[in-house]
Amino acid sequence: VLPPEIRGRGPGVFQFFLGLGLVVAAGAGCLIATWYGASDTADAAGRVAAWGANFWWTMVPIAVLLILSLRLPESPVWLEKKVSHSSPSVARTSSRITNLSSLLSRRYVVPFLLAVLVLTFNKTTGMSSFTSYLVTILHEAGFEGIFANWGQLVVKLTNMLVTIAAAALVDRKGRTWLLKVGTGGMTIGLASIGTVFLAIERFGMEANNFTGLMTLFAFFFMQVFYALGPGICVWLVLSELMPSRIRANGMAIALFMNQLVAWGLASWFRPWVAEWGWASMFYFFAINGVLYFITACFIPETKGKKLEELEHLFDKNH
């Protein structure tokens, strides 16, 4: 819908409001930790009350989302299907567009695989796990009490603010440039966090405020580069790389893989840490960051190109 010159800002707005929601959640966590005690408190009754407050306050945004969803218009796809009942020619066109077998054709398989890899590595670099366990990670790194909650707030606020800069740069510097810079810096940050935990777990360094501060700085560094690159570019890559003929089915499969990997990491994150430690987990994420960077090197630049041009982006390679 947006012109090619500013198309990259659309996902930037989406990512900004996603980041805003994370900041609000982290801020609420700080308030709850102040009132009832941090998650590492010895007061069992306080922990139970804190968890209860965490669940109850989320009813507010859920109610707002429900009310606003009642005002949403129908999607163009739904409208097209409605028209297709009265127009056989439109039905035939829709059938051709959504033909699943097209995904396996030589013309479309490369952009489809690139989109799947980008979405998969976006999860296997650990961002979903950080969102869920950042307070626990900072506690393990040496921060005590509410300091970990404030550290989480700083990291998520950083993500939101850098997203604004990324939205301003994505149509100037290009998607692949930001994706390469972002995945490169993010990988360094992940490896740095792993190194701090390696020193704690294998070399006897005491977990204290200093190691907690080093871990927080590494998270800050990692988050800056994630928000600058993958945070905003992943949605552009997903929508721009795949031609319209395979876009619906291709995005559905790619997002399924994205959520499947997220479920796997959420299921195995704590068992992995309990068995092999935090350092191994973050080095695993860093290895995936390297693979993410390599994948980004094969993605063609789509900055400033019309959707009609993107349809034939991979024609010359086949």
Phi, psi and chi 1 to 4 in degrees:
 res  aa     phi    psi   chi1   chi2   chi3   chi4
   1 VAL       -  -42.7  178.0      -      -      -
   2 LEU   -74.7  149.8  -66.6  174.1      -      -
   3 PRO   -62.0  153.7  -19.4   30.8      -      -
   4 PRO   -56.8  -31.3  -22.7   31.7      -      -
   5 GLU   -67.4  -24.3  -63.5   79.9   13.5      -
   6 ILE  -129.3   15.5   60.5  170.5      -      -
   7 ARG   -62.9  -30.3 -169.4  169.0   56.4 -127.5
   8 GLY   -68.2  -18.8      -      -      -      -
   9 ARG   -75.1  -22.7  -60.1  176.9 -166.3  175.6
  10 GLY   -57.5  -56.6      -      -      -      -
  11 PRO   -61.2  -27.0  -24.2   34.3      -      -
  12 GLY   -63.7  -40.5      -      -      -      -
  13 VAL   -65.1  -44.1  173.7      -      -      -
  14 PHE   -59.0  -47.2  164.5   78.2      -      -
  15 GLN   -67.2  -33.5 -167.7   69.0   17.9      -
  16 PHE   -62.5  -47.3  170.0   79.1      -      -
  17 PHE   -69.7  -30.3  -78.4  103.1      -      -
  18 LEU   -63.0  -44.8  178.4   63.0      -      -
  19 GLY   -64.0  -36.6      -      -      -      -
  20 LEU   -62.0  -40.7  178.1   61.1      -      -
  21 GLY   -62.4  -39.0      -      -      -      -
  22 LEU   -66.6  -36.9  -66.7  173.6      -      -
  23 VAL   -65.5  -43.7  169.4      -      -      -
  24 VAL   -61.3  -43.0  171.4      -      -      -
  25 ALA   -62.8  -43.1      -      -      -      -
  26 ALA   -66.0  -38.7      -      -      -      -
  27 GLY   -63.0  -41.2      -      -      -      -
  28 ALA   -63.3  -37.6      -      -      -      -
  29 GLY   -62.3  -38.9      -      -      -      -
  30 CYS   -64.0  -43.2  -72.1      -      -      -
  31 LEU   -64.1  -43.9  -68.6  176.5      -      -
  32 ILE   -65.0  -39.9  -68.9  170.5      -      -
  33 ALA   -65.0  -33.4      -      -      -      -
  34 THR   -67.7  -40.1  -57.9      -      -      -
  35 TRP   -77.3  -43.3  -67.2  -26.0      -      -
  36 TYR  -110.0   -8.8  -62.7  104.3      -      -
  37 GLY   102.8  150.0      -      -      -      -
  38 ALA   -70.0  170.1      -      -      -      -
  39 SER   -68.0  -16.7   60.3      -      -      -
  40 ASP   -95.5   11.2   61.5  -14.0      -      -
  41 THR   -69.0  151.8 -179.3      -      -      -
  42 ALA   -83.0   -8.4      -      -      -      -
  43 ASP   -80.1  102.0 -178.9    9.0      -      -
  44 ALA   -63.1  -40.6      -      -      -      -
  45 ALA   -63.7  -37.1      -      -      -      -
  46 GLY   -65.0  -39.8      -      -      -      -
  47 ARG   -64.3  -42.4  -69.4 -160.6  -58.1  -89.8
  48 VAL   -62.7  -44.5  171.6      -      -      -
  49 ALA   -64.2  -38.2      -      -      -      -
  50 ALA   -64.1  -44.0      -      -      -      -
  51 TRP   -63.8  -40.3  -83.7  111.2      -      -
  52 GLY   -60.7  -44.0      -      -      -      -
  53 ALA   -64.3  -38.5      -      -      -      -
  54 ASN   -59.8  -42.0  -98.4  -43.0      -      -
  55 PHE   -73.7  -39.7  -77.8  111.6      -      -
  56 TRP   -67.8  -39.6  -81.4  112.2      -      -
  57 TRP   -69.5  -23.9   84.9  -95.0      -      -
  58 THR   -70.2  -11.4   57.1      -      -      -
  59 MET   -64.0  -26.2  -64.4  -64.9  -67.2      -
  60 VAL   -66.2  -56.8  175.7      -      -      -
  61 PRO   -63.8  -31.0   19.5  -31.3      -      -
  62 ILE   -63.8  -42.4  -70.1  172.3      -      -
  63 ALA   -64.3  -41.7      -      -      -      -
  64 VAL   -62.6  -43.2  172.2      -      -      -
  65 LEU   -62.1  -41.4 -179.9   61.0      -      -
  66 LEU   -62.6  -45.3  175.4   61.9      -      -
  67 ILE   -64.5  -44.7  -66.2  170.5      -      -
  68 LEU   -67.1  -32.6  -67.7  178.7      -      -
  69 SER   -64.8  -23.7   67.8      -      -      -
  70 LEU   -70.1  -17.1  -60.8  176.5      -      -
  71 ARG   -99.5    0.5  -55.1  -72.6  -61.3  174.1
  72 LEU   -72.4  137.8  -72.7  175.0      -      -
  73 PRO   -76.6  164.1   28.4  -34.1      -      -
  74 GLU   -69.7  154.4  -64.2  -66.1  -12.0      -
  75 SER   -77.0  155.6   69.9      -      -      -
  76 PRO   -57.9  -33.7  -24.9   34.7      -      -
  77 VAL   -63.6  -43.8  173.7      -      -      -
  78 TRP   -63.5  -41.9 -176.9   87.7      -      -
  79 LEU   -64.9  -37.3  -66.7  172.9      -      -
  80 GLU   -64.2  -42.5 -178.2 -175.7   10.6      -
  81 LYS   -64.4  -36.1  -71.7 -178.8  178.4  179.4
  82 LYS   -64.9  -41.4 -174.0  176.7 -179.3 -179.7
  83 VAL   -67.9  -33.8  172.7      -      -      -
  84 SER   -62.6  -22.7   69.0      -      -      -
  85 HIS   -66.4  -28.8  -71.2  -63.2      -      -
  86 SER  -104.0   -2.1   58.3      -      -      -
  87 SER  -135.8  100.1  175.9      -      -      -
  88 PRO   -58.9  -32.7  -21.3   31.8      -      -
  89 SER   -66.9  -38.9   61.5      -      -      -
  90 VAL   -65.5  -39.6  173.9      -      -      -
  91 ALA   -60.2  -42.5      -      -      -      -
  92 ARG   -65.2  -39.0  -71.9 -165.8  -62.9  -89.5
  93 THR   -63.7  -44.8  -58.6      -      -      -
  94 SER   -60.8  -38.7  177.6      -      -      -
  95 SER   -64.3  -40.1  176.5      -      -      -
  96 ARG   -67.7  -39.2  -72.5 -163.8  -60.3  -91.5
  97 ILE   -64.6  -37.9  -69.5  175.7      -      -
  98 THR   -96.9   20.3   58.1      -      -      -
  99 ASN   -70.2  113.8 -172.6    0.6      -      -
 100 LEU   -64.4  -30.4 -173.3   61.0      -      -
 101 SER   -65.5  -19.9   63.0      -      -      -
 102 SER   -63.4  -25.4  -61.9      -      -      -
 103 LEU   -60.3  -28.1  -72.7  171.7      -      -
 104 LEU   -93.0   -1.0  -57.9  178.6      -      -
 105 SER   -72.5  152.9   65.8      -      -      -
 106 ARG   -60.6  -31.2  -66.7 -177.2   62.3 -169.5
 107 ARG   -69.3  -32.8  177.9 -177.2  178.2 -174.1
 108 TYR  -107.2  -14.2  -59.3  130.2      -      -
 109 VAL   -67.2  -34.2   70.4      -      -      -
 110 VAL   -67.2  -53.0  172.1      -      -      -
 111 PRO   -61.9  -33.8   17.3  -29.9      -      -
 112 PHE   -64.5  -46.7  169.3   66.3      -      -
 113 LEU   -66.0  -38.3  -72.0  177.5      -      -
 114 LEU   -62.2  -43.4  -76.8  173.8      -      -
 115 ALA   -63.7  -41.3      -      -      -      -
 116 VAL   -63.7  -43.6  169.1      -      -      -
 117 LEU   -63.8  -43.1  -74.0  173.7      -      -
 118 VAL   -61.6  -46.4  165.2      -      -      -
 119 LEU   -66.9  -35.6  -86.0  179.6      -      -
 120 THR   -67.0  -48.9  -60.3      -      -      -
 121 PHE   -67.2  -25.3  -71.7  134.5      -      -
 122 ASN   -62.9  -25.7 -147.1   55.5      -      -
 123 LYS   -93.2  -40.5  -70.3  -62.5 -176.9 -177.0
 124 THR   -73.6   -5.3   56.3      -      -      -
 125 THR   -85.6   -1.3   47.5      -      -      -
 126 GLY    95.0    6.6      -      -      -      -
 127 MET   -60.3  -40.2 -172.5   52.3   60.4      -
 128 SER   -63.3  -37.7  -64.1      -      -      -
 129 SER   -67.1  -38.6  -58.5      -      -      -
 130 PHE   -63.0  -41.7  -54.9  149.9      -      -
 131 THR   -59.8  -37.2  -57.9      -      -      -
 132 SER   -82.7  -34.1  -57.3      -      -      -
 133 TYR  -120.8   15.9  -66.0  108.4      -      -
 134 LEU   -61.9  -41.3 -174.8   52.5      -      -
 135 VAL   -62.4  -44.4  171.4      -      -      -
 136 THR   -61.9  -42.1  -59.8      -      -      -
 137 ILE   -62.1  -44.0  -66.0  168.9      -      -
 138 LEU   -67.7  -34.2  -68.4  175.1      -      -
 139 HIS   -61.9  -45.2  -81.9  151.1      -      -
 140 GLU   -64.8  -29.5  -65.6  -68.8  -27.0      -
 141 ALA   -78.6  -13.0      -      -      -      -
 142 GLY   133.2  -16.8      -      -      -      -
 143 PHE   -71.1  142.3  -85.2  159.6      -      -
 144 GLU  -113.7  148.6  -65.4 -178.3   -1.1      -
 145 GLY    59.5 -138.0      -      -      -      -
 146 ILE   -73.4  -12.2 -162.1  173.3      -      -
 147 PHE   -57.6  -36.5  -72.8  109.2      -      -
 148 ALA   -66.0  -37.6      -      -      -      -
 149 ASN   -65.5  -41.0  -65.9   87.6      -      -
 150 TRP   -68.1  -34.2  -74.6  106.6      -      -
 151 GLY   -62.8  -41.2      -      -      -      -
 152 GLN   -61.5  -41.6  175.2 -176.6 -123.4      -
 153 LEU   -61.9  -41.6  179.4   60.4      -      -
 154 VAL   -61.8  -44.3  168.4      -      -      -
 155 VAL   -63.7  -43.4  169.9      -      -      -
 156 LYS   -74.6  -31.9  -67.4 -177.8  176.9  179.2
 157 LEU   -66.3  -38.8 -175.8   61.2      -      -
 158 THR   -59.1  -44.7  -60.4      -      -      -
 159 ASN   -57.1  -44.8  173.1   66.5      -      -
 160 MET   -65.9  -44.0 -174.5 -173.1   73.2      -
 161 LEU   -69.8  -40.1  -65.3  176.9      -      -
 162 VAL   -69.0  -28.5  176.7      -      -      -
 163 THR   -59.7  -35.6  -62.7      -      -      -
 164 ILE   -62.0  -44.9  -60.8  173.9      -      -
 165 ALA   -64.2  -40.2      -      -      -      -
 166 ALA   -63.7  -40.1      -      -      -      -
 167 ALA   -63.8  -32.2      -      -      -      -
 168 ALA   -75.4  -27.0      -      -      -      -
 169 LEU   -93.4  -24.3  -71.6  172.4      -      -
 170 VAL   -63.7  -30.8   68.7      -      -      -
 171 ASP   -91.7   -3.6  -72.4  -48.3      -      -
 172 ARG  -101.5  -53.6  -61.3  179.2 -177.2  178.6
 173 LYS   -85.0  -25.2  -56.3  -63.2  -66.9 -175.4
 174 GLY   102.7  159.6      -      -      -      -
 175 ARG   -71.1  -47.7  -74.1   77.5  157.5  129.4
 176 THR   -67.9  -35.1   56.0      -      -      -
 177 TRP   -63.2  -48.2 -174.9   85.4      -      -
 178 LEU   -64.4  -37.6  -75.2  179.4      -      -
 179 LEU   -66.8  -39.8 -159.4   54.7      -      -
 180 LYS   -67.3  -47.8  -68.6  173.4 -173.4  175.2
 181 VAL   -62.1  -43.2  171.2      -      -      -
 182 GLY   -65.1  -47.4      -      -      -      -
 183 THR   -68.1  -34.1   52.9      -      -      -
 184 GLY   -64.6  -50.0      -      -      -      -
 185 GLY   -66.2  -38.7      -      -      -      -
 186 MET   -61.6  -40.4 -179.9  178.9   65.9      -
 187 THR   -63.7  -40.0  -58.9      -      -      -
 188 ILE   -62.3  -43.1  -65.5  171.8      -      -
 189 GLY   -62.7  -42.6      -      -      -      -
 190 LEU   -63.4  -43.7  -69.5  168.4      -      -
 191 ALA   -64.2  -34.6      -      -      -      -
 192 SER   -66.3  -42.2  -59.9      -      -      -
 193 ILE   -62.7  -43.2  -62.0  168.4      -      -
 194 GLY   -59.8  -37.4      -      -      -      -
 195 THR   -67.4  -39.7  -58.2      -      -      -
 196 VAL   -60.5  -46.0  174.1      -      -      -
 197 PHE   -69.6  -30.0  -83.5  108.8      -      -
 198 LEU   -63.8  -41.3 -177.1   67.4      -      -
 199 ALA   -64.6  -36.7      -      -      -      -
 200 ILE   -73.2  -45.3  -65.5  172.1      -      -
 201 GLU   -83.9  -31.0  -64.7  170.8  -17.7      -
 202 ARG  -111.4  -25.5  -64.2  -70.7 -177.0  -95.6
 203 PHE  -116.6   12.8  -64.0  102.5      -      -
 204 GLY    74.3   13.9      -      -      -      -
 205 MET   -67.1  136.2  178.2 -179.6  -74.6      -
 206 GLU   -74.5  131.6 -179.8 -175.0    0.0      -
 207 ALA   -76.1  114.3      -      -      -      -
 208 ASN  -144.0 -168.8   51.0   35.9      -      -
 209 ASN   -62.9  -30.5  -76.6  -25.9      -      -
 210 PHE   -66.9  -49.4  176.0   70.5      -      -
 211 THR   -66.1  -33.7   55.2      -      -      -
 212 GLY   -63.3  -39.7      -      -      -      -
 213 LEU   -68.3  -39.4 -169.3   61.4      -      -
 214 MET   -62.6  -41.5  -72.4 -164.8  -62.0      -
 215 THR   -65.0  -42.1  -56.1      -      -      -
 216 LEU   -62.3  -41.4  178.2   60.8      -      -
 217 PHE   -63.4  -41.4  178.4   78.6      -      -
 218 ALA   -64.6  -39.1      -      -      -      -
 219 PHE   -63.9  -41.7  -94.2  114.5      -      -
 220 PHE   -59.5  -46.4  176.4   84.6      -      -
 221 PHE   -60.9  -47.7 -175.5   88.1      -      -
 222 MET   -62.2  -42.1 -178.2  -85.9  -61.3      -
 223 GLN   -67.5  -37.2 -170.5   66.8   67.2      -
 224 VAL   -57.1  -48.3  165.9      -      -      -
 225 PHE   -75.6  -31.0  -77.7   94.5      -      -
 226 TYR   -64.0  -47.9  174.5   83.1      -      -
 227 ALA   -65.0  -32.6      -      -      -      -
 228 LEU   -71.0  -33.1 -168.7   64.0      -      -
 229 GLY  -116.7  -86.6      -      -      -      -
 230 PRO   -57.0  -35.9  -25.1   34.5      -      -
 231 GLY   -56.0  -38.9      -      -      -      -
 232 ILE  -102.7  -33.2 -173.6  173.1      -      -
 233 CYS   -77.5  -24.5  -68.1      -      -      -
 234 VAL   -59.9  -38.1   62.1      -      -      -
 235 TRP   -74.1  -32.1  -53.2  113.0      -      -
 236 LEU   -68.5  -43.8  -76.1  168.2      -      -
 237 VAL   -59.7  -43.1  168.9      -      -      -
 238 LEU   -61.3  -44.3  179.6   62.1      -      -
 239 SER   -84.8  -31.2   61.3      -      -      -
 240 GLU   -88.1  -32.1  -68.9 -179.3  -19.7      -
 241 LEU   -71.3  -37.8  -81.6 -173.5      -      -
 242 MET   -87.1  123.7  -71.9 -170.1  -78.1      -
 243 PRO   -60.9  161.7  -21.3   32.4      -      -
 244 SER   -60.8  -29.7   59.7      -      -      -
 245 ARG   -63.0  -30.9 -175.8  177.0  179.5   86.4
 246 ILE  -115.6    2.0   65.7  166.3      -      -
 247 ARG   -61.3  -46.0 -171.6  170.3  -65.5  142.7
 248 ALA   -63.2  -53.7      -      -      -      -
 249 ASN   -68.9  -38.1  -71.7  -36.7      -      -
 250 GLY   -64.4  -44.2      -      -      -      -
 251 MET   -66.2  -37.1  -71.3  179.1   69.1      -
 252 ALA   -62.8  -44.6      -      -      -      -
 253 ILE   -68.8  -42.7  -65.0  173.1      -      -
 254 ALA   -62.6  -42.5      -      -      -      -
 255 LEU   -69.3  -32.2  -74.1  169.1      -      -
 256 PHE   -62.7  -44.4  170.4   76.9      -      -
 257 MET   -63.2  -38.9  -68.2  -61.3  -61.3      -
 258 ASN   -59.5  -46.6  177.1  -90.2      -      -
 259 GLN   -74.7  -31.2  -66.8  -55.9  -54.0      -
 260 LEU   -63.7  -44.4 -179.4   64.2      -      -
 261 VAL   -65.8  -40.2  171.3      -      -      -
 262 ALA   -60.7  -42.3      -      -      -      -
 263 TRP   -63.7  -42.7  168.6   80.0      -      -
 264 GLY   -62.2  -43.7      -      -      -      -
 265 LEU   -66.3  -41.6  -83.7  176.4      -      -
 266 ALA   -62.3  -34.5      -      -      -      -
 267 SER   -74.9  -34.5  -59.2      -      -      -
 268 TRP  -104.1   -6.3  -74.6   98.5      -      -
 269 PHE   -58.5  -57.5 -174.1   82.6      -      -
 270 ARG   -69.2  -41.8  -67.2  -51.1  -62.6  -96.8
 271 PRO   -59.2  -39.2  -26.9   36.1      -      -
 272 TRP   -61.5  -49.2  177.4  -47.9      -      -
 273 VAL   -61.7  -40.4  169.8      -      -      -
 274 ALA   -64.7  -32.1      -      -      -      -
 275 GLU   -87.7  -43.7 -176.0   69.7   24.0      -
 276 TRP  -119.8   -5.9  -66.2  -64.3      -      -
 277 GLY    94.6  165.3      -      -      -      -
 278 TRP   -68.1  -36.9  -67.9   98.0      -      -
 279 ALA   -59.7  -45.8      -      -      -      -
 280 SER   -62.2  -36.2   64.2      -      -      -
 281 MET   -63.2  -45.9 -172.8   83.7  -99.4      -
 282 PHE   -73.7  -31.0  -78.6   99.6      -      -
 283 TYR   -68.2  -34.8  -77.9  134.5      -      -
 284 PHE   -60.9  -45.3  168.8   77.6      -      -
 285 PHE   -61.7  -40.1  -69.2  151.3      -      -
 286 ALA   -65.6  -38.4      -      -      -      -
 287 ILE   -61.1  -42.8  -69.6  169.7      -      -
 288 ASN   -66.0  -30.7  -80.3  -84.7      -      -
 289 GLY   -63.0  -38.9      -      -      -      -
 290 VAL   -62.6  -45.1  173.0      -      -      -
 291 LEU   -64.1  -35.3  -63.7  175.5      -      -
 292 TYR   -63.2  -44.1 -159.2  169.0      -      -
 293 PHE   -62.0  -43.8  176.1   82.5      -      -
 294 ILE   -61.2  -42.9  -66.3  171.6      -      -
 295 THR   -61.6  -40.6  -59.0      -      -      -
 296 ALA   -61.3  -28.5      -      -      -      -
 297 CYS   -68.4  -18.8  -66.3      -      -      -
 298 PHE   -98.1   -1.5  -71.3   93.9      -      -
 299 ILE   -87.9  124.1  -63.3  174.0      -      -
 300 PRO   -72.4  153.2   25.6  -32.4      -      -
 301 GLU   -74.7  135.0 -177.7   55.0   66.8      -
 302 THR  -116.5    4.0   57.2      -      -      -
 303 LYS   -58.2  129.6  176.9 -170.9   68.9  172.1
 304 GLY    74.9    0.6      -      -      -      -
 305 LYS   -89.7  141.6  -70.3 -175.6  171.6   62.8
 306 LYS   -73.8  157.7  -62.8 -179.8 -179.9  179.1
 307 LEU   -61.1  -31.9  -67.1  177.9      -      -
 308 GLU   -65.4  -36.8  -67.6   79.3    6.1      -
 309 GLU   -68.5  -38.5  -63.2  177.7   73.5      -
 310 LEU   -66.1  -24.3  -61.2  178.6      -      -
 311 GLU   -59.4  -30.6  -69.6  -76.7  -34.5      -
 312 HIS  -111.5   22.0  -54.6  -74.2      -      -
 313 LEU   -62.3  -35.0 -159.9   58.7      -      -
 314 PHE  -104.7    5.4  -69.1   88.2      -      -
 315 ASP   -60.5  -40.2  -74.0   -3.0      -      -
 316 LYS   -69.8  -15.7   61.7 -176.5  179.2 -179.2
 317 ASN   -88.2   -5.4  -63.6  -33.8      -      -
 318 HIS  -131.9      -  -57.9  -76.3      -      -
